Amino acid sequence: MSIRMVSAESNGKWTPDYKFCRITGSDGEATLFAYLDSGGSGEPVLFLHEFASFSYTWEKMLPFLPASYRYIRLDCIGFGYTVHDWTDELSTYNQAELIAQFILKLNLSCLTIIGHGMGGEIALLLMNSPLVRARVKQLMLISCGALEQNIPEFIDNIARSSLTRPVLRLIHSRFVARMMLTYGCAPGHTPDPEAVSEYGAMLKIPGRIQSIISAARSYNLPLSVPRGLQMPVTILCGEEDKVYPPAASLRLHEALKPSDIQMLSDCGHLPQEEFPQETALLIRNMLDGVISSQAEKRPAPKQETEAPPRRPLKMRRLFDYWNLGSILIIITLKLLQFFRHLGVSAETHGWRKVTGIFLKKEYSKFVIASFRLSYCSPYGAPEKNRQARDILIGKLKKFLTSRPELQWTVEVSFFLFRKKKLLVTDIMEAAMDRSGRLLSIIPHFDERHPILSMATQEQVDFTIRQVIEVYNDLKDSPPGERSFLISKALKKRIKRRSRLSMIRRKRLTSLTERIMSATFLYFEGLPQDPAEAQMRRFKTPDFKRARHPGWGLLCIAVRFTADLSEADLWWQFNHVPVDGAPMQEALTELKRQWGAAGNVVYPAMNGTITRPETMYCGDRIFRARFYMDFSPLMKIRKYLNANYRNEMNGSASLAGLLMWGLSRHPFFRRMKMLLPVDWYDSNQERELGLLIIRPGVFDEETPRQSFFRFQREMNRRLAGIRHGNSESLEFLALCTMLHPMFYLLVKKIAPAALSEIVGTMGISIIRDAEVFVSPLTDLQSNGFMSLGSTSIPTADGRTAGSVCVCGSRSQIRCYYEAISTLEEQLAGLGELMK
């Protein structure tokens, strides 16, 4: 980069005498560090400031420090008067790398480092360098947020500003400075006017606002403390700190044992500016080696170490782009929050209500396959198909009875489907013709609740005939209304049949409910030819034709091998009562209990991706399923996690790589994406949260910067959901307070605003699923993609995963194009591996 000088003289009263030191980074880029040096031959003390601050922050405190030390106040990269290209990455790790060179170049030894906020985090990162650690005598960390999960809110807000059109540039610099200082001070403290003037002058430096925004976008917190740190460490914080509450310092104190901790009462995030004399006294004592005897040692409470502090929820974070509909939704959400504070109840989690409103259609169900089951073990393969069916139905009924998570049905109404507990385990063996007409139902009722104790055989036969007739009459009804219309028609027929007999009507209604809530089975056979059977085994059943005629949880397509020794089960789940991951865990247990006849092997791929198998689902919606070799993607993920965990504030996830890779395709560039996430509420009940993010907005100068910033934000949102502290969870909880008609109306009149909250496309991953067939909600207008295990062997010696996309034909083409070029898009991250 070209080196350019700036005037060190501010527009305020402060006239510093800056020195400059040129440092060249490992990438060959030069940085001109600005620093203030008191001079002298005493032991050096290096001051590192907080984010959006600079060397002035220590000015009031210096007169109270002993004159026998050499005080060096450094302006970090992108702040104050240090000269650096603001388009470069300005993470704390880059800061530490260059400041380490600064320490070595000035030949500082027997060094004390005092870091405030970001400066404290940089100080800890410096201790990872053996050359620097050997020169450091002791550390003081002031209001330091190392080990915290969430970056400070004010940094997060700055990161959302535009680099090319920063709104901060439109506001008077002194006003911005006053806002930031007021935020850092304790309640009731007023920023010093001189400090406001100097900070405002610093913000007027050309490019300074852009560099602060760039640094905010790259900001990350250390996930661990340096190992084997033996030097004295003092931790100082204010008891009224809003940026990093005292609990954060207590956690750091616990992780850095032995360390000393001091707390200043009535002090916020800026001890050196709010209480300069008291802070200087603590620093003097540390330099003289007497602070440890005065330190107040407070153990970190266990409850504080289990979860990060709850970040204040701001519903505006749900929106990246605003329109009139967004404003109306925000007003509604605020009103709902107000009513909740007044005592109006809301459920802790509203995902189930959302499924009951927007996942009522046939293609909203999801399918998980379980292959090569030894259903007949230990008796051996039966000789006849009827025997095979009876054996499987008996074992399946026993398994379903033992699994409470599979004992659900749906309560049908016009606006809303609700999940309802099922007390019986009934199985209906059904047959359909090629056109989808229901031909027959053979009931296998739960022996624990004999059906003939509540109805005669004649009534059972009558009810089954009515179910078949009504279903065949209404099977072509609109998908979202079919179950309701069938339920209504059956009730009318029962009413006509029972006439004035209430007891008879009740029995027929109960019998009908048991049939329509039962598990439905459809049986098929695989061909004799092994090659043909292998291809047929993995062909997705046509659940549009062989579907559940009622509203039960399960519809299962069973395929026997030609010798009847194995069975493949394709489980179709109604999404209203259950979610994918718990159901896969149940199927894993099924395979463990029944046993597997052998390993699952996908067909030969003859490339990295196969041609898609496409099927029609109705309403101009299609499903396409294909196989892809994910090993190149997993290698990139492994490399990133081995070398860049700190830059990402956690791990690179497969979902993150998929989302970011898809967003490189023009079709997905502006899309907001949804990822379902498992979490546990305060009662340790398993729930589903929604991580909603728009990868395309994380568009930096290089793929490296873009992906790191995206993955950091994704990891932050993921941690928030898993700790029950997320705007999306709050939205789902507030959803339970309004009638379903409201959400249908919002979808009709403000679809763009609703899409900002729930996204327009989704990705779901069930990592142990042998095949996972994607659902599609009424909300994700741009399709949905699902993925199972990525490490299943193929016949040609590869490993692959089964990918399924649900959407329109044109959308499926875009998904297939994007996924086909995914490796090429991620090769754009090649600089990550250099």
N, C-alpha and C positions, 0 to 999 in steps of 0.2 A: 504494500500500500504506500501511497505517497505520504510523507510526513509534512504536516502543516502546523505552524505555531499559532497559538491563540494568546490573546492578552490575558495575563494573570491578574490584572487589576479588575476588581469587581465594581459594580455600580453602587455598592453600599459604602459604609464607612470603613469596612475592614480592608486593609491593604497588605495582603500576604506577600512574602518574598519566596515565591515558588522556585524550586529547582526541578530539573527534568532529567530523566534517566531513560535511555532508549534500550528496550528489551525486544529481542526477536524470538518469536514463538517457534514451536516445532514445525508449523506450517509455512514458515518463512515470512510471515506477516510481522510488521514492526509495531510496537506500542511505545508511545512516549509518556512514561509515567510522570505525573506531577506529584511532588511531595514537599512538605515543609520539614526542615531539619533544624533543631535548636542548636546543633553543634556540640562541641565539647568532647572530652575523652572518657566520660562516664559510660556505664553500661547502657546499651541501647534499649529503648522501649518503642515498639512499633504499634501504632494505633491503626486499626482497620474499621471503617465506618459501616453503618447500616445501608440497606438498599435505599436508593433515591436520596442519599445524604452525601456529604463530602467532608473534607478535613476541618471545616469550620465547626463541626459538631463538638469538637474537643476544646474549643477556644476558651470558653468561660472557666473551664476546669484547670487549665494549665497553670495559672498563677498560684494555685494552692498545692502544686506538686513540688517535691524537692528539686533544687537546681543542680544537684550533683549527677543527674542522669541525662542521657542524650535522647530527646523525644523526636520521633519521626512519625509524621502524620501523612499517610498515603491516600491519594484519591484512587479508588479502584477503577477498573476498566469500565468506560461508559458513564462515569460519574465525575462531577467536579471538573477539574481542568486537565485530566489525563486525556491525551489525544489518541483516539482509536477509531477505526472504521465501524460505524454503528451497524453495518450490515453483517458483520461477523458474529459468530455465536458468543454470547456473553454469560454463559452459565457459571455457577460457582466453581465448577471444576476447571474451567478455562482460567478463571481468576486465580485460583490456587497455583496452577501450573506456571503462570507468568510472574506472580508475586514471589514464588520460590526462586525464580531466576533473579528477581530484584534483590532478594535477601543475599543471594550468593554474590551478585555483582558488587553490592556495597560492602561485602565481606563482614556482615553483621554476625557477631558471636556473643555468647552469654546473654542471649536475647530474651526479653520479655515481650510477649504478644498480647495485646488487649484488643479484643474484637467485640463489636457491638452488632447484634442481629446477624445479618449476612456476614459481617466481618468475623464474628465468632465461628460461623460455619466454615468460612475459609480457613481460619486458624486451625480448626480440627483437621481439615483436609490437608493442610500443609504438613501435619504430623505423619502423613503416609509416605512422605519423602525422607529416607534415612539421612540424606545430606542436610536437610533443613532441621530435622529433629535433633541432630547432633549439635546444632548451634543454639537451640532454644532451651532456656532455663526454666521458664514457667509460663502459664497461660492464665488469662482472665477472660471469661466469657460473660458478656453483659447481654441480658435479654435475648438469649440465643435459642433458636428453634430447631437445632439439630435433633434428629430422630422423630420429628413430628410428621404426621401423615399428610396434613393439608398445608399448603403454602398460605401465607397471610392473605386476608381478604383484599386488602388494598393493593397488593401486588397482582392478585388475580384480576381485579378490576382494570388495572393498568394494562395487563396483557391483552385484554379484549379490545383495546383501542387500535385504530388503523395506523399502520406505519406511514403510509403515503399521505393520509389526510387526518393526522391526529387531532382529535377534538380538544386536547389539552392546549394546543397552540392557539385556539380561538379564545381561550380564557386568559385573563391577565395573570402573569407569572406569579405575582405576589399573592393573588387569591389562591392559586393552586398550592403555593408554599404554605400559606396559612391553614388550608384544609388538611394538608398532610401532617403538619406539626400539631394541630389540634387533635387529630386522630391519635397521634402518638402520646400525647400528654394525658395525665390522670384527669378524671372529671373535676372541673372547677379550676384547673390550671389554664392560664392564658399564655400562648406563645409569646416570647419576647419580640417586640417590633424589630429590633436589630437583626435577630435571627431570621425573621420573615423576609426582611430586605435582602439579606445575603443569600438565602435560598432562592428567592425570586431572581436575583442576578445570575445565579448559577444556571437556572432553567432557561435563561435567555441566550446562553452560549449556542451558536449554530449547531444543529444536529443533536443537541443534548436531550431534547424530549424524545426524538426517535430512538436514541441509544437506550434511554430508560425503558421505553416500550419493548425494545428488542431484548433487553436484559430480563424484563418481566416474563417474556415468552419463553426464555431459556432457563428461568429460575428453577432450581431443584434443591432439595434438602438432603443432607447426608443420611443414609439409612442405617449407618452403624458408626460407632466411635473407633478411633485407631486402636489396634491391639497393642497390648504391652506398654501402655502409656504410664511411665513411672514418675514423671515430673509433677510438681505441685500444680493443681488446677483449682482456680477460684471461680465460682459461679455467682453472678450478681443479677438480681431482678427486682422489679418494682411490684408491690402487692396489688396495684391497680392497673397492671399491664393488660391492655385489651388485645394486643397483637399476639403475644405469647403469654398466656396466663401463668401464674406461679407454678401450676401443676406441670407445665412443660419443663421448667427449670428443675423441679423436683425429679422428674423422670431422667433428665440429663445427669443430675447429681447421682442418682442411683446407678446409672450406667457407667459413670466415671469414677467409681469408688477406687481408692480414697480421694475425695475431693471436698472442698469447703463450699458452703453456700451462705450467701448473705441476702437478706430481703430488706428493701427500703419501704417503709410504710408511707402511704399517701403519694406514692410515686408510680408513674405510668411506664411507658416503653423507653423513655429518654432520660435515664438517671443523670448522665453527664450534663444535660441541659436543664433539667428540672431541679436537681439538687447537686450542683457542681462541687460545692465544698465538701459535702458528705461523701460523694463518690471519690473525690480526690483523697480524702482521708483513708478510705478503704484501699485505694491503690497504693498510697504511701505505706500503709501497714503491710500490704503484700510485698512491696519492694524491700521493706526492712525485715521481712520474715517473721512478722508477729501476728499476721491476720489469722493464722490457723487457730491460735489460742482464743481468739475472739469470735470465731465463726459459729454461726448457729447451724447445727447439723439437724436436718429434718428428713426422716425417712420418707420415701415416696409412697403414698398410699397405694395399696394393691389394686383397689378399684380403678385408680387413675391409669395404671399401666396396662390394663386389659384392653382399653379402647382409646382412640384419640379423642380429644375434646370435640364436642358437637359444634359444628360450624353453623352460624346463623343461616337459616334458610331464606332465600330470596327468590320468589317465584318468577321474577323477571329473567332469571338464568335459564328458564325453560325455552326462551326465545332467542334465536340468533338474528332473525329479521322480524320487523314489526309491521303490522297493518292494523286497520280498524278492528278486525276480528280479534287480534291479539290483545288489544286494549280492553275490549269487552270481556274476554275470558279472564284477564288479570283482575279486572274489577269484580267479576263474579267470584273468583278464588279468594280475593281479599274479604269479600262479604261472608263467604263460608267460614273462613278462619275466624272472623269476628264472632259469628254465631257460635262457633265451637268454643270460643273463649267464654261465651255466655252460658255454656252448659249443654248446647245441642250436641248430641252424640254423633261420633263418626267412627267407623271401623278402623282398626289399625292398618288394614291393607285392603285395597279395593280392586285388586287384580281380578278376583273371582267375579265381581260385578261387571267389569269390563268384558270378560269372556262371555258372560250371559247376555250382553247387549250386542257385541260385534263378532262373536265366534259361533253363530247359530247355524251356519250353512254347512253343507256336506264337505266342501273342500276346506273348511276350517278345522276338520279333524286331522289328527296326525297319525302316522303309521310307523311302527317299529317292528322289525323282523327278527325272528330267532330261528336259526337254521340248524339242521342235523340233530334234532332232538331224539334221544333214545326213549321214546314214549313207552315202549313195550318192555323195557328192562324191569325185572330180571327174567321175564317169562319167555322171551324169544319172540320172533316175528310171527304174527298170526297168519293163517292161511287165507282168510277171506276178508274182504273189505269191511263187511258189517262188523266183524269181530274187532278189526283195527279201530273202527269208529267208536265202538262201545268202550274199548280199553282207554282210548284217549279222552273221551268224555268223562269217564270215571275219574281218571287221574287229574284232569283239568278242574273238575268240580271240587275235588279235595284241595287242590292248590288254591283256588279262588276263595274257598271257605277259610283258609288259613291266613289270607292276606287282607287285613282291614282296608288298606289303601286302594284295593280293587273293588270294594263293595260300595259303589256309588251309582246313582242314577240322576236324571234331570227332571226337575219340575217345570212343566211347559206352561208358558203364558204368552200373550201376544207381544208384549214389549220386552220381557226379560225371562231368560232361562236361569233357574237356580239349581245348585247342586243339592241333592237329597240323599241321606244315608239309606242304604239298602240292607234289609235285614235277612234276606234270603239269597241263595245262590242257585238261580235257575239257568238252565242252558237250553236254547232252542236250536235244533238242527234244521236248517232251512235249505230250500232249493229254488233256484231262479232259472228262467229260460234266457236265451241270448238277448232278448229285448229288455230284460230287467223285470219281467213280471214274476211276482212271487207265486211259486207253484205249490209248495207244501211247507208245513212246519211240524216237526216231530218234537214234542216237549219232553224235557228231562228235568222235572221239578226237584227242588231241594227236598230230600227225604226227611229232613228235620221238621219241615212244615208241609206235611202231605196235602196235596191240592184237593183230594177227594173228601177231606174233612170239612171243606168249606164250599164245595161245589160238586155236582154230579158229573159223570163222564159225558152226559149229553150236553151240559152247560159248557164243559171244556171244549168239546168238538164245535159247538155253536160259536163260541168266542173266537176260536182259531179261524173258523170260516169267515167271520166278520172282519177279523184283522186282515186276512188275505184279500178280501173283496175291497175293503176301504183303502188299503195300501195301493192296490192295482189301479183303483179309480183316481187316486190323488198322487201317484208317484211322479207325475210330470208337473206338479205344482211348483211355484217359486221356491227355491231352496230354503230361504229364510223363514218361510211360512208353512212348509210342508208338515212339520211335526205338530204345530198348533192346529192345522186344519184336520189332520188325521185324528188327533185327540178329540177335537170337537165333534167330528163325524161319528166316532165310536161311542161317545157319550149319548148322542141322539139315538143311535140304534139300540143301545142298552135301555134307554128310557122307553122306547117303543116296545121292546121285548118284555120288559118287566112290568109294564102298565102301572098299576097302583101298588105293587108290592115293593115296599122299601127294602125289605130284607133281600129279596131277589136282586134288586138293582145294586145294592151294596156288594153282594157276592160277585156279580158280573163285573162291576167296576174294579173290584180288587183283583179278580182273575185277569182282566184286561191289563191292569197296571203291571202285574207280575210278568205277563208275556212281553209287553212292550219295554219293560226295564231289564229283561234278561240279557244274557250274553248270547249272541247269535253266531252260529258256526256255519261255514260253507266249505264243503270238501271238494278237493280236486286231486288228480293223480299226475305224477310225472311220467314221461315217456320211458320205454325200456332202454333205448339207446343212450349210453352214458354221456356222449357229447351233447346230444339234444337235451337230455335231462339237466345237464349242467347249465345250459343256456336258459332253459325254461324255469329252473329253480330260482333264478334271480330276476325274472320278469315280474314287475309289480302287478298284483291282482287288480282287476277292474272293480274298484269299490263304488264306482258310479252305478254299475249294474248290480253287483252283489253287495248291497248296503244294508245297514240296520234299518228295519222298517219302523222302528219306534224311537225311543229316546234314552236307551240304556247306554252304559259306559262303553261296552265292548262289542266289536264285530270282528271275528277272527276268520281269516281264510287259511284253511289247513291243506297242505299238500303232502301226500304220501309218496314215498319212492315206490317204484314198480314192485319191489319185493316186500313192501309194507314194513320194512325194518326201521325206517327213519320218517320223521315228520318235520316239515317246515311250517312255522306258525307266523303269519303276518297279522299283527295286532293293530286294529284301528281303534283309536281312543277318541271319545268325545272330549273336546278340550274344555268344556264348561266346568266339569268337576275336578280335573286333574291336569298336571303338567308333565313334561317329557322326562326329566331326569329321575324323579321318583319311580316312574313306570319302568324305565330301563333298569333300575336297581331291582325291581321285582322280577323282571325277566331274567336278569343275571342269576338271581336266586333260583328261578325255575330251572334253568339249565344246570345249575349245580345239583339240584335235587334229582332231576330226571337223568342227567348225564348226557354227554355228547357222543355221537357215533364217529366223530372225526373232526379234523380242523376245517374251518370255513375257508374256502379258496375261491376268490373271484375269477371270472373268465379272463383269458389272456387279453392284454390291453393293446399290444403292438404299437406303443407310443406312450406319451405322458398323459393323454386324455382320450377317452373313447367318444364315439358318436352318441348323442343323447337318445334315450328312449322316451317318446312323448305320448301322453294320453290325455284325453279330453275329460274335464271335470264338470262341465256345465257352466252356464253364464259367461261363455267366451273365456273361460279360465282353463289353462292347461298345466300339467305337471311334466317336467322333463327330468330324467335321472340319468346320470353318467358317472364314470369312475375317473379318478384323477390321482396321479402319483404325487404325493405331497412331500416326498423326501427332500427335494431341493429347498422347499419352504421351511421344513423342520430344521435343516442344517443352518439356514440363516437365523432362525429363532434361537437355536442352540448357541450360535456364535454371539449373537447380541446379548443373550443372558449371561454369557461367560465374561463379556468384556464391557458392557455398557449398562449394567443394572442401575448404577447410580445416576447416569444421565437420564434414565427413564423413570426414576423414582420407583423402581420395582422391575418386574419381569416383562419382557415382550410376550404377548399372548398370541395364540394362533388366530383368535378372533380379531385382535388388533391388526395383525399383518393382513388378514383378509379384507378388513374394512379399508385400511389405508391403501392396499393394492387396488381394490375396486374403485376407489375414489380417483385413481389416475385415469380411469376410462371416462370419456366425455359424458356418457349417459348418467354416471353416478357422481359426477364432480360436485354438483350442488346439493346432493341429497343428504337428508338427515337419516341416520341409520339407527335401528333398534337392536339391542342384544338382551335377551332374557338372562337374568342372573338369580341364582339361588341365594337366599339369605334366611336367617332365623330371627324371629321377633323376640320381644322381651319374655315371652312365655316359652321360648325355645321351640316354637312351632315353625315348620318349614313353609316359606312363602316364596313368591316369585316377584322380583323387582325388575325394573326396566332401565337399562343403561342406554341413553339416547344421546347421540353425538353426531356432529357433521364433520367428517375428516377433512373435507375440502377446504375448510376455513383455516386449517393449519398449514398454510402455504408459505414457506420460507424460501430463502435464497437457494438452499440445497436440499436434496432429499433427506440427508442426515438430520438437518435442523427440523424439517417438517415432521419426520416420523418421530423423533425424540419428543418434540413438543406435543404431538398428538398422543403418544403412548403415555406421557406423564399425566396429561389431562384424563385420559381413559382410566389409568390406575387410580387417580384421585377420586373419580366418580365411582369406580368399582368399590373402593374402600368405604366411601360414604354409604353406598347401598347396603353393604354387608354389615355396617354398624347401625343401620336404620336411620341414617341422617342424609336424606337426599330429597331434592325438590320433586323428583319423579315419584317417590314414595308418598310424599305429601299430597301430590296431585291425585294419586290413586285413592288415598284415604278420603280426600274431599269428594271424590266421585260418588261415594256411598251416600252422601247427604242429599242428592237430588234425584228426581224421578228420571228413569231411563229416557223418557221423551225429550228431556233437555239435551242429552248428548246426541240423540238422533237429529235434533233440530240444529245443533251446532255443526254437525257433520254436513248438514244440507246447506246452511247459509254461510258458514265460515270454515270451509275445508282446509284452506291454506294455514289458518291459525291453529287448527287442531293438529295438522301435520307437523307443525313446529314443535308440538309437545310430544307426540308419539312417533314421529318419523314417517317417511313414506316407503321405506323398505326395511326388511329385517333379516337378521342372521341368527340362527340357532344351532348350537353344537351340543350333541350328546356323545361324549368321547368314547363310550364303550358300546355304542349301538352298532350292530353289524350292518343294518340299513335303517336309515331314518328318513321317512318321506315327509316332506314339508307341509305344514298347514298354511293357510292364508287367511288373514283377518280382513274385515271390511275397512280397516284403517290404513293398512299398508298398500296404497294404490299403485306402487311401483314394484310389487312382487315381494317374495320371501324366499330365502335360501336356507337349506338345512344341511348339516354335515354330521356323519357318525364317526366311527373310529377311522383314523388315517393310516393304520398299520396292519391292515389285513392283507395276507399274501395273495398274489395272483398266479394264474396258471403259467405265466411266462417268467416267473421269478422276481417280479417287482413287489412292492407294497403299495397299497392304494386305499383311498377312501371313497365312499359313495356320496355323491353330491346330488341334491334334489332342489329344483327351482320350481316355484309355483307362481304363475302370472299369465299375462297374455302372450301370444306367440312372439310379438315384437320384443317384449321385455325379456323373454327367455333367450332370444337371440343375443341380446345385449349382455345378459349374464354369462352366456356361454363364451362370447367373444372376450369379455373381461377376464374370466377365469382361465381361458386358454392362453392369454397373454400375461397371466399373473406372474409367472417366473420372470418374464421379460421386464415387467413393471418393477418387480422387486430387485431386479438386477440394477435398477436405478439407485438402489441403496448400496451399490458396489463400493462406493467410497467408504461405507461402514466397515468393509472387510479389508481395506488397504492398511 
